[in-house]
Amino acid sequence: MELPDKTVIAGNRDAWNDSARHHKDTEGWHTLVNSVGHADFSCLDQTITSLLLSVGITGKDVVQLGCNNGRESLSLFGLGARSVVGIDQSSAFLDQGRELASHSPHEPEFVEADIHCLPPALHERFDVALITIGVLGWMPDISGFFSHVAKTLKTGGTLVIYETHPYLEMFDPETDDPFKLDSSYFRAEPFVQEQAIVYAGTVEGKSPASYWFVHTMSDIISALINAGLQIAHFKEYPHCNREELYERYEQQPAQLPLCYTLTAIKRQA
């Protein structure tokens, strides 16, 4: 059944607002609260850290699209960013971001917005735009999404992506045979989930339905090009950058690409 994009976007927003309560007052949350007070705090791994440093964010204005609780947005200051704006449509996670920021020496700006309806004040404002793990799959229209991402960048600005590889969507790590192909790489229908979105394990009870889409690499690259972005870097990696369940796909004799980095530059209009 094909659902209107507005229904999908609203459903995902409600599901993420419900998810936020499951990530508060956990050991991971208290660790964050105790860590963000350091000026050089960063939760970013070496892969994305090295890429951001090579792109150059010292003294730059940076936007993170899909910032969740703001921990990565705060990390960008530790790499030298001049200003950071985190955008997310989950008000509950942004409240957590503001709470983390209150313990930090840095002052990010957090904006509650659907990426498809960004305030004009965010257009052509940033030198660097960042998208990290677990953002693209929530977008029903990847071409439309990247057209709005491109609007945030100044001419010559760079989009930086660090995402899970879509090949992984063909496998289900929780089945009896996690190495058996479970779904088509070219799947058109979204995965629909009515369990709460949590980073580890499960919680009892239903959550608002959420919708996860598979976008092939050709979908992603074509959407970037159509948005007026010129690809400058693309690299695939054998390490896992998502939930621990997926780490079983590392270090295999026939190794899958498990994640990738990509940068794209906004061309002159």
C-alpha positions in Angstrom: 0.0 0.0 0.0 1.4 3.4 -1.0 1.2 6.0 1.7 1.3 9.8 1.2 4.6 11.3 2.2 2.9 13.5 4.7 1.5 10.5 6.5 4.9 8.8 6.6 6.7 12.0 7.8 4.1 12.6 10.5 4.2 9.0 11.6 8.0 8.9 11.9 7.9 12.2 13.9 5.4 10.7 16.4 7.5 7.5 16.6 10.7 9.4 17.4 8.9 11.6 19.9 7.8 8.4 21.6 11.3 6.9 21.3 13.0 9.7 23.2 11.7 8.7 26.7 13.4 5.3 26.3 16.8 7.0 25.9 16.6 9.3 28.9 17.9 8.4 32.4 19.9 5.5 31.0 23.6 4.8 31.6 24.4 6.2 28.1 22.5 9.4 28.9 24.3 10.0 32.2 27.6 9.4 30.5 26.8 12.1 27.9 25.7 14.6 30.6 29.0 14.0 32.4 31.1 14.3 29.1 29.7 17.3 27.2 31.1 19.7 29.7 34.6 19.3 28.1 35.3 21.8 25.4 36.8 19.1 23.2 34.0 16.6 23.7 33.3 14.4 20.7 31.3 11.2 20.3 32.2 11.0 16.6 34.3 8.0 15.5 37.6 8.2 13.7 36.1 7.7 10.2 33.8 10.7 10.3 36.2 12.7 12.4 39.0 12.3 9.8 36.7 13.2 6.9 35.3 16.3 8.6 38.9 17.5 9.4 39.9 16.9 5.7 36.9 18.8 4.5 37.7 21.5 7.0 35.2 22.8 9.5 37.5 25.0 11.6 35.8 28.4 11.8 32.9 27.2 9.6 29.1 27.4 10.0 27.8 23.8 10.2 24.3 22.3 10.1 23.4 18.8 11.1 20.3 17.4 9.5 18.6 14.8 11.7 20.5 15.7 14.9 18.6 13.5 17.4 19.6 14.5 20.9 22.4 16.9 19.7 25.4 14.9 20.9 27.0 15.0 17.4 26.1 18.6 16.9 28.0 19.4 20.2 30.9 17.3 18.9 31.3 19.5 15.9 32.5 22.4 18.2 35.2 20.1 19.4 36.5 19.9 15.8 36.6 23.6 15.5 33.2 24.7 14.1 32.3 28.3 14.5 28.6 27.8 14.8 26.4 24.7 14.7 22.7 24.3 14.0 21.0 21.0 14.6 17.7 20.3 12.9 15.3 17.5 13.8 11.5 17.1 13.7 11.4 15.4 17.1 10.7 18.0 19.7 11.3 15.4 22.5 14.9 14.7 21.3 15.6 18.4 20.8 14.6 19.0 24.4 17.3 16.5 25.3 19.7 18.3 23.0 19.0 21.6 24.8 19.5 19.9 28.1 22.9 18.5 27.0 23.9 21.9 25.7 23.1 23.4 29.1 26.0 21.3 30.5 28.3 22.3 27.6 30.5 25.4 27.1 29.2 25.6 23.6 25.9 27.0 22.3 24.4 25.2 19.4 21.1 26.3 17.9 18.4 23.6 17.7 15.6 24.0 15.2 12.5 21.8 15.2 11.5 21.4 11.6 10.6 18.9 8.9 13.5 19.0 6.4 10.9 19.5 3.7 9.7 22.8 5.3 12.8 24.5 6.5 12.6 28.1 7.5 14.0 30.4 4.8 16.5 31.8 7.3 18.3 28.5 7.0 18.7 28.7 3.3 22.3 29.3 1.9 23.6 29.8 5.4 26.1 27.0 5.9 29.6 26.0 4.8 29.1 22.3 5.8 26.0 20.1 6.1 26.3 16.8 8.0 24.1 13.7 7.7 25.1 10.7 9.9 23.9 7.2 10.6 20.2 6.4 10.3 18.8 9.5 8.6 18.3 8.6 5.0 16.1 5.6 5.6 13.4 7.7 7.2 12.9 9.8 4.0 10.2 8.6 1.7 11.4 10.8 -1.2 15.2 10.8 -1.3 15.3 13.3 -4.3 13.1 15.7 -2.5 15.1 15.4 0.7 18.4 16.2 -1.0 16.9 19.2 -2.8 16.1 20.7 0.6 19.5 19.8 2.0 21.2 21.6 -0.9 19.2 24.8 0.0 20.9 25.0 3.3 24.4 25.3 1.8 26.2 28.3 0.5 27.6 28.0 -3.0 30.8 26.0 -2.7 29.5 24.4 0.6 30.0 20.7 1.2 27.6 18.0 2.2 29.2 15.3 4.3 27.4 11.9 4.7 28.4 9.0 6.9 25.7 6.3 6.6 24.9 2.6 6.8 25.3 0.9 3.5 22.0 0.0 1.9 23.3 -3.5 1.2 22.7 -4.3 4.9 19.0 -3.8 4.4 18.9 -7.2 2.6 19.7 -9.0 5.9 17.9 -9.5 9.2 20.4 -10.1 12.0 17.7 -11.4 14.3 16.7 -14.4 12.1 17.9 -18.0 12.6 20.1 -17.5 9.6 21.3 -13.9 9.7 23.4 -14.4 6.6 20.5 -15.5 4.4 19.2 -12.8 2.0 15.9 -11.7 3.6 14.8 -8.7 1.5 15.4 -7.3 -2.0 17.9 -4.5 -2.5 15.4 -2.9 -4.7 12.5 -3.1 -2.2 10.0 -0.4 -2.9 7.7 -0.7 0.1 8.9 0.6 3.5 9.6 -1.6 6.5 6.8 -0.8 8.9 7.4 -1.1 12.7 5.0 -0.6 15.6 7.6 -1.3 18.3 9.4 1.6 20.0 12.6 2.8 18.2 15.4 1.9 20.6 19.1 1.6 20.0 19.5 -1.7 21.8 17.1 -4.5 22.7 13.4 -4.0 22.7 10.7 -2.5 25.0 7.2 -3.7 25.6 4.1 -2.0 24.2 3.2 -0.4 20.9 4.6 2.8 19.5 3.2 4.9 16.7 4.0 3.2 13.4 7.3 4.2 11.8 8.4 3.7 8.2 11.9 2.8 7.0 12.8 3.0 3.3 15.5 1.3 1.4 17.4 3.7 -1.0 19.9 2.1 -3.3 23.3 3.7 -3.8 22.2 4.7 -7.3 19.1 6.3 -5.9 21.2 8.3 -3.4 23.9 9.4 -6.0 21.3 10.3 -8.6 19.4 12.4 -6.1 22.5 14.2 -5.1 23.4 15.0 -8.7 19.8 16.2 -9.4 20.0 18.5 -6.4 22.9 20.3 -7.9 25.6 18.7 -5.8 28.9 17.5 -7.3 30.2 14.3 -5.7 33.8 14.9 -4.5 34.4 11.7 -2.4 32.9 8.3 -2.0 34.3 5.4 0.1 32.9 2.1 1.3 34.0 0.4 4.6 33.9 -3.1 6.1 33.1 -1.9 9.6 29.7 -1.5 11.1 28.4 1.9 12.2 24.9 0.9 13.4 23.4 -1.3 16.1 25.6 -3.9 17.7 23.5 -6.7 16.2 25.0 -5.8 12.8 28.5 -6.3 14.0 28.2 -10.0 13.1 28.6 -9.0 9.5 32.1 -7.7 10.1 35.3 -9.7 9.3 33.6 -12.3 7.0 35.4 -14.2 4.3 33.1 -12.7 1.7 32.9 -9.2 3.2 30.0 -6.9 2.6 30.3 -3.1 2.5 28.7 -2.1 5.8 28.9 1.7 5.7 30.2 4.5 3.5 31.2 8.2 3.5 30.4 10.6 0.7 31.0 14.3 0.2 29.3 16.5 -2.4 29.8 20.2 -3.2 27.1 22.7 -4.1 27.8 24.0 -7.6 27.3 27.6 -8.8 23.7 28.1 -9.7 
